[in-house]
Amino acid sequence: MEVVREIYRETEEDEDCIHNYYFHGSCSAAFSPRTFVERFTSEAPIFGDGGHHDCHEFIRALVDQLSDDLKDMTRCREFKRRLESENMSDEMSIRDQAESSWEKHLATNSSLVTDIFGGQLISTIRCEACGHEKHSFDPFMDLSLPFPKSEQNASDIRPRRRLSLLSMARRRESQGCSLQDCMVAYTDCEELIGGNSIYCDCCKRKQPSLKKLQVYSFPKCLVLHLKRFGNEQQKIGTSVEYPCSDLDVSALAYGDNTDAPRYDLYAVSDHHGSVNFGHYTSSCKLVTEEAFYSFNDEEVDEMVDLDGSKVYILFYKLRNK
């Protein structure tokens, strides 16, 4: 509970803290969570060297630490006892497999954080020879969305020249895309052939297969990370159009897309700069005013516009029905 305690301890010790959080009164001092950062980096030393670190990696480490601090051991034991009387098999329905897999996860990870951010993925592998499908399930706290594949491949040859990676990147950045495009790209089928072929229980041999990843169960708060940093050691600067309200996530959903929930945006993390050097800012929605504010170190300003070319992580919550 050390990390959680530091959050509340610093809140209590800073007399102006509540004023700072809600922009009340004439308080102009910025709240500096120095002790909290020191405690967190003692648990995750990699973030304590004063260097530039990835915001997504930091959030994952923080959420994991908070989940561990807030683990409900009573609930964990209850799910563990329930699992002892169950035997998961491929003969079970997809729904029963999903429930059993989720209970297995909660047997060791039941917490308030999991209740809020926890969702479940379903991976479907389909044999291209006989059509047999096999399903597996994994929990998630956030989703890393790829950018849509360019219509032109880096190896495409034109009559007089080969299209360079740099020119392709610049063309993609100027065109932009939508968050819906990224969600569709996330569920694109992956072809498993050659050394990656999967053993088919029906064919009794390895066969070329197709793998598709989708969301089986959505969380209360959906965190979407855009994969701006690829293997080419360059940042993808493509502008992403995203909604502030009524986000449709049916493109990610498994099964009946009409049952997919809707989400409203409440925070954004932006990255400014390049792969080797950069700066993070955030935009958060102030519930009491229904307005977004920009947070840049000690500077806080009311947002005029959200910049899709800088957005790195999006935080959505289930919209009120």
N, C-alpha and C positions, 0 to 999 in steps of 0.2 A: 504493500500500500504506500510505499515511500513516494513514488511519483505523484500519486493522487493527493497525498498529504501536503506536498509542497505547493500544489495549485491552490488549495484552500488556505494554507498558512500565509502565502504571499497576499492573497486577497484580504485576509483579516488584518495583516500588518500594515497594508497601504491604506491610509485613511481616505484617500481620494480615489481609491480603486473603483468603487461602484460608480462614482461620478464619471470617471474616465470611460467605463464600459458603456454608459448610456448617454454620454455627452451632455450631462446636466450641469447647471451652474456655470461658473466662470473658470472652472479648473482647466488649465492648459498644459499640465504636466503629463508626460507619457508614462504609462505603466511599464516598467522593465522587469520581466520575470527572471531575473538573474539567478536566484537561488534554485528555481525550478529547472532552469537549463543546466546548472551545475549538477543537480541530482539526476537529471535524465542522462547526461553524458557520462555519469559514473556508472550507469547501467548499460549505456551504449557508447563506449569510449571512441568509436570511430568518428562520432560527430563532435568530439571535443578538441580537435586539433586546430581549430580556428580557420580551417580551410573552407573552400566552396564545396557544398554537398548538395545532392539531388533532393529536392523537396518531396518527391514521391517516396523515396527511400526513408526520409525522415518521418513522414506521416505513417508509413507502414510500421516502422520501429516503435513509434509513439503509441499507435493503436494497439499493437501487440503487447506493449508494456502495460497499458491501461487495462486491457482485457485480462492480463495475468493478475494485475493488482486487484481487480474487481471480481475475480472468479468466485462463483457460488458453489462451494464444495458440496453443499447439501443437494443441490440440483444435479451436480455431476454424479454423485453416488446413486441418485434415483434413476438417471438414464443408464448408468452402468448396470444396475440390477435388472432393468428392463431388457437390456441387450443380452444378458446371460440366458434369457429364456427364448431368444430368437435365433434363427439360423438363416442368414441371407444367402440366396442362390439366384441363378439366372432364371429359374422357373417362376420366381415372384413377379408380380405385375410391376410396371415401371413406377407406379405410385408407391407401392410397398418397398421397392428397392430404394427409392428416394427418401422415404421416411426412416428406414433403417439406417441408411448412410448418415442422415442428419442427426439422428439420435446418437450414433457412434461419435460424431463430432462433438456433440454437446456433453458427452460423458467425460470429456477432458477439457472442454472449452466453453462451458456454460457461464455467461456473464452478462451484465447490462450492456456492455459494448457489443457483444455478439447479437444481442436482441435488437440493437439499433442498426448496426452496419452489416450484419451477417446475411449473406444470400447463398444460393446453391446453384452450381453449374451442372449441366448434363452434357456428357460427351457421347456422341453416337458414332460408332464405326460400322460402316456398311460394306459388306463384301461385294465387289463388283462382279464376281462370278455367279453367285447364287442369290444375292440380295439379303442374306442373313444380317440382322442388326444386333449389335451388342452395346449396352449402355453402362456408363460409369458416372459417378457423382463426386463433386469436389466442392468444399465450401469456399467462399470468397468474402473479402472485406472491401475490395475495390476492383474495378475492371480496367485493364490497360487496352485502350482502343487503338488499332493501327489506322494509318491514313489510307484512303483508297488507292489502289494500284493505278499507276499512270497508264493512260491508253497506249503510250509508247514505251516499249521496253528498252533498257539501256543497250541491248545488243542489236536493236533494229538498225538496219543499214539503209541509208538513203543513197540515191544515185552517186553523189559526189563526196559525202562525208558521213561519219558516224556521229549520232547525237550524243553529246557529252553528258555525263551525270550532272554537271553544274548547270548546263542549259536546261536540262529536264527539270531540275529542282526549281530554277527560276520561273519556268513556265508554269509549274504546278503551284508555286506561291502566288503568282499573279492571278491564277484562275480561282483559287480558293475552293472550299468544300463546305458541307454542312455536317453537323453532329450526327444527323441521320446517316450520311454517307459512311462515317466512321463506324457506326453501329452495324451497318450492313457488312462492311469489310471484316468486322470481328467474327461474324458468323459464316464467312466464306468457307467452303469445303477445302480441306487439305488432302491432296492426293498422296497416298502411301503406296509406293511402288519400290521394286528392287529390294535393297537391304532394309527398307522400312516397311515392307509388306507385313501384314498381320495374319496370325494363324486363325483360320476360320473353323469353328466347331462343327459346322455342317459339311464343309468340303474336306475336313481332316488334313489340311495342308495350308501353307502360307499363300495368301492371295492378294492381288492388288485391291486396295480398299479406299474408301473416302471417309474422312473424319470431319465431323461438324460439331462445333462448340456453341452452346446456347445457354440461356439462363432459365433454370427450372423454377426457382423461387426467388422473388425480388425482395430486397431489404427495405426497411423503413427509410433509411438514408442511403442514397446511391452515390458512390464516389466514382467518377469517371476520369481516368488518367489518359492523356493523349501522348502517344509515343513519338515525341518530337526528336528524340535523339536515337539515331539508327547506328548500324554497324559501320557506316562510312565516315564516322567521326565528324559528322556535320549535323547542324540543327535544321529540322524541317520548319520553315517559316510560313507555311501555308496558313492563311486566315480561315478560321473555322466559325461558321455561323451557328449560334446555339440559342435556344429560347430561354427566356427568363421565367416562363410559366407554361404549364400544360405540356411538359415534355412527353412525347409518345415513344415508349420503349418497346413497342411491339416487334420491331426488327430484331431485337435480342431474344425474344421469348420463344420458348419451346411449346409446341402444341397450338392450342387455340389462341391466336394473337388478340382476339377481341377481349380476353380477360386480363390483358397486360395493364398494370397500373399506370397512373399519370403522376408526374413529378413537377415540383416548382423549385427553381434555383434559389439557394440561400447564401452561397459563397463561391468565390473563384480564386485560384492561385495563378498568377501570371509570371512568366519568365522573360526577363529582358537580357539580351546579350547573346553570346555564342556558347559553344560546347565547353570551352576552356575557361571562360570568364562570364559571369552574369550576375543578375540581381533579381530577387523575388519580391513581388508586391502581392497584396491580396485585396479583394473587394468582398465585403460582407453586407448582408441585408439587415438593417436595423428594424426589428419587428415592430417596435413602438411607433415607428414613422413610416413603415412600408417603403423604405428607400435604401439604396445601396450607398455605402461609403468606401472610399479607397484608403487603404492603409499602406503607407510607404515609410518604414521605420517609425520615426516619431511624428510624421506628418499624416493628418487625417483630413480628408476632403470629401464633400458630397460628390458622388459620381455623376458625370454628364453622359458618358458613353462607355460601353464595355468593348474592349479591343480584342477582336477575334484572332488577330495575328500573334498575340502574346499569351493567350490562354493555354494553361498547362494542365490544371486539375479543376474539375467542376464538382461542386457539392450540391446534390439535389435531395429534397425530402418529399415524401408522399404528400400529395395535395389533399386538402380537406374536402371530403365529399359533402 
